[in-house]
C-alpha cells in the first residue's frame, strides 16, 4: 500500500485560512476525501497524511474529527501554539488521538527566520519527544541554518522538511547552489527526513520531468532513499500540475532505484517516520 505523505483537506467557510482567498479560484472551495478518492486509487495510493493549512487548533481538531471517520487518512499533522504555556498539556491531550502524528508551525510565514530557536519552545518540543510525535518543517533555504541548530539541540525529535525546502526552480537556477548546500548540510543530521513534494508548485508552468530532475537527484543524493517520502501537496498541486501527472513524474524520476528503494520512498519511510 503506497502512502501520500503530504496533502490537505480544507473548507474556506471555516474562516481560519488567512492565505486562502477568493482570488485563488482553483483552491478557494472545500476539499475533502471524496475529492481525492478517484485520483488516489488511480495512482495506487491507499492512505494519506493530512497536513494542517491553518494556524489554529480549531483546524487541527477539524482534521482529527474527519480522520476518525475516514479510513484513507492514516495520520494528521496539526498546528499547536507551541509557545503557549499550555502547549505541553495540549499535546498530551492530542496524543491520545490515534491518528495525531505531529505538528507543523508554518515556519515559512513567520517574520523571524530564527523563531525555531526561541528558548520558550523547549517545553513543547520536549512534549513532542515524550509523546513520540513528529515535526514538519515548512521552510525556505534561508531557514536552513536555524533549523540545523534546532535539530542539533533536539536529536531525539523526528523532523521532516516539507517540499524539499521549496527550491528556486522557477527562477532558472538562481539560488540553486545555496539551496543545494543547505540540503546537503541538513541531511547530515540523521533524524532529519525530507518530503519529495511541492516541487511542481515551485516550477514555472510547462514543467517537465527534466525540469525537476536536478532537484530530485540532489535530494536523493543528500538524504538517500531511506529518508525521502513522496507527497502530493494536493490540492495546492493543482496550481501548477495535477495528482496523476506528479505521481507519474516522481515514479519516472526514481526509476533508476531498486524496487525496495522505491517502496521506501512511496510507502515505508512515511510509515516509519509518522508511526503509521
C-alpha positions in Angstrom: 0.0 0.0 0.0 1.5 3.3 -1.1 1.1 6.4 1.0 0.8 10.1 0.1 2.8 11.7 2.9 1.5 15.2 2.4 -1.9 16.5 1.3 -4.6 18.9 2.6 -8.3 19.0 3.2 -10.0 22.3 4.0 -13.2 24.3 4.0 -12.7 28.1 3.4 -16.1 28.6 5.1 -14.3 27.9 8.4 -12.6 31.3 8.1 -9.2 30.4 9.5 -7.2 30.1 6.3 -5.7 33.6 6.1 -3.7 32.8 3.0 -6.7 31.2 1.1 -8.6 34.0 -0.6 -11.3 34.1 -3.3 -8.6 35.3 -5.8 -7.2 31.7 -5.7 -10.2 30.4 -7.6 -8.6 26.9 -8.1 -8.2 26.4 -4.4 -11.0 28.5 -2.9 -13.5 25.8 -2.3 -13.9 22.9 0.1 -11.7 19.9 -0.5 -12.4 16.6 1.3 -11.7 12.9 1.0 -14.3 12.3 -1.7 -12.5 14.8 -4.0 -9.3 12.7 -3.8 -10.6 9.2 -3.8 -10.6 8.6 -7.5 -7.1 10.1 -8.0 -5.7 8.1 -5.1 -7.0 4.9 -6.4 -5.7 5.5 -10.0 -2.3 6.3 -8.6 -2.3 3.2 -6.3 -2.3 5.3 -3.1 -4.0 3.6 -0.2 -3.7 6.2 2.5 -2.5 9.7 3.1 -1.1 12.0 5.8 -3.2 15.2 6.1 -1.3 18.3 7.0 -2.6 21.4 8.6 -3.2 24.5 6.4 -4.4 27.0 9.1 -2.5 28.1 12.2 -5.4 27.3 14.5 -6.1 24.5 17.0 -9.6 24.5 15.7 -8.4 23.3 12.3 -6.4 20.6 13.9 -9.5 19.3 15.7 -11.5 19.6 12.5 -9.0 17.3 10.7 -8.9 14.8 13.5 -12.7 14.7 13.5 -12.6 13.9 9.8 -9.9 11.3 10.3 -11.9 9.4 12.8 -14.4 8.5 10.1 -12.1 8.3 7.1 -10.0 5.1 6.7 -7.9 6.7 4.0 -6.4 9.2 6.4 -3.5 7.4 8.1 -2.4 10.4 10.1 -2.8 14.1 10.8 -0.1 16.7 11.2 -1.7 19.6 13.1 -1.0 23.0 14.4 -0.4 23.8 18.1 0.5 27.1 19.7 3.9 25.8 20.7 5.0 29.0 22.6 1.9 28.9 24.9 2.4 27.7 28.5 -0.4 25.2 27.9 1.2 23.6 24.9 2.6 20.5 26.6 -0.8 19.7 28.2 -2.5 20.3 24.8 0.0 18.0 23.1 -0.6 15.3 25.7 -4.3 15.6 25.0 -4.0 15.4 21.3 -1.6 12.5 21.5 -4.5 10.4 22.8 -5.9 10.6 19.3 -4.5 7.6 17.4 -4.2 9.5 14.2 -2.5 12.6 15.6 1.1 12.2 14.4 2.9 15.6 14.7 2.8 19.3 14.3 3.7 22.0 11.8 4.2 25.6 12.8 4.3 27.0 9.3 7.8 28.5 9.7 7.8 30.0 6.2 5.2 32.5 7.2 6.8 33.8 10.4 8.7 37.1 10.2 11.5 35.9 12.5 13.6 33.4 10.5 15.1 32.2 13.8 11.9 31.7 15.6 12.5 28.0 15.8 15.3 28.6 18.3 13.2 30.6 20.8 14.0 29.1 24.2 10.3 29.4 25.1 9.6 26.5 22.7 11.6 24.0 24.8 8.7 22.6 26.9 6.6 22.0 23.9 9.4 20.3 21.9 10.2 18.1 24.9 6.5 17.1 25.0 6.6 16.2 21.3 9.6 13.9 22.0 7.8 12.5 25.1 4.7 11.5 23.1 6.7 10.3 20.1 5.3 13.0 17.8 7.0 14.4 14.7 7.8 17.9 13.5 7.1 19.1 9.9 9.5 22.0 8.9 7.9 24.2 6.3 11.0 26.2 5.3 12.9 28.1 2.6 16.7 28.0 2.1 17.1 30.9 4.5 15.6 28.9 7.4 18.1 26.1 7.0 20.8 27.3 9.4 18.3 27.9 12.2 16.7 24.5 11.6 20.1 22.8 11.8 20.7 24.4 15.1 17.3 23.4 16.3 17.7 19.8 15.1 21.1 19.6 16.8 19.6 20.8 20.1 16.9 18.1 19.9 18.4 15.0 18.4 15.5 12.8 19.6 12.9 14.8 17.6 11.9 13.4 14.3 11.9 16.2 11.7 10.9 16.2 8.1 11.5 19.1 5.7 8.4 19.8 3.6 8.6 20.2 -0.2 12.4 19.9 -0.3 12.6 23.4 1.3 11.0 24.8 -1.8 14.0 25.1 -4.2 14.1 28.1 -6.6 13.1 26.0 -9.6 11.1 28.8 -11.3 14.0 31.3 -11.3 16.1 29.1 -13.6 18.8 28.2 -11.2 19.3 31.5 -9.2 19.9 30.4 -5.6 20.1 26.8 -6.5 23.7 26.4 -5.2 22.7 27.9 -1.8 19.6 25.6 -1.6 21.7 22.5 -2.6 24.3 23.3 0.1 21.6 23.8 2.7 20.0 20.4 1.9 23.4 18.7 2.0 24.1 20.1 5.4 20.6 19.3 6.9 20.9 15.8 5.6 24.0 15.2 7.8 21.6 15.2 10.8 20.3 11.6 10.9 16.8 12.3 12.4 16.0 14.8 9.5 13.9 13.4 6.7 12.7 15.2 3.6 9.5 15.2 1.5 9.6 14.8 -2.2 6.6 17.1 -2.6 5.8 20.6 -3.7 8.4 20.7 -6.5 5.9 21.2 -9.3 4.4 24.2 -7.5 7.9 25.8 -7.4 8.5 25.3 -11.1 7.3 27.5 -14.0 4.2 26.4 -15.9 5.0 23.8 -18.5 7.5 21.9 -16.3 8.7 18.5 -17.4 10.5 15.6 -15.7 13.7 17.2 -16.9 12.9 20.4 -15.2 12.6 18.7 -11.8 15.3 16.1 -12.2 18.3 18.1 -10.9 16.4 18.9 -7.7 15.1 15.3 -7.2 18.6 14.0 -7.9 20.1 16.3 -5.3 17.6 15.4 -2.6 18.1 11.7 -3.4 21.9 12.1 -3.2 21.6 14.0 0.1 19.0 12.1 2.0 19.2 8.7 0.2 16.1 6.6 -0.5 15.9 5.8 3.3 14.9 9.3 4.3 12.8 10.6 1.4 9.0 10.3 1.3 6.7 11.1 -1.6 3.8 13.5 -1.1 1.4 15.2 -3.5 0.8 18.5 -1.7 -2.7 18.2 -3.3 -4.8 20.4 -3.8 -2.1 23.1 -3.8 -0.5 21.0 -6.5 -3.5 21.9 -8.8 -2.0 25.4 -9.2 0.7 24.1 -11.5 0.1 20.4 -12.1 -2.2 17.5 -11.1 -2.1 14.5 -8.9 -1.6 11.8 -11.5 1.0 13.8 -13.5 3.1 14.5 -10.4 2.9 10.9 -9.3 3.9 9.6 -12.7 6.8 12.1 -12.9 8.1 11.1 -9.5 8.0 7.4 -10.5 9.9 8.2 -13.7 12.5 10.3 -11.9 13.1 7.4 -9.4 13.1 4.6 -11.9 16.8 4.0 -11.6 16.3 2.9 -8.0 15.7 -0.7 -6.9 12.1 -1.8 -6.2 12.8 -1.8 -2.5 14.2 1.7 -2.6 11.1 3.0 -4.5 8.9 1.2 -2.0 10.7 3.0 0.8 10.0 6.4 -0.8 6.4 5.7 -1.7 5.4 3.9 1.5 7.8 2.6 4.1 9.5 5.8 5.1 6.3 7.6 5.8 5.0 4.6 7.8 8.2 4.6 9.9 8.6 8.3 10.3 5.0 9.0 11.2 4.4 5.8 13.2 1.5 4.9 10.9 
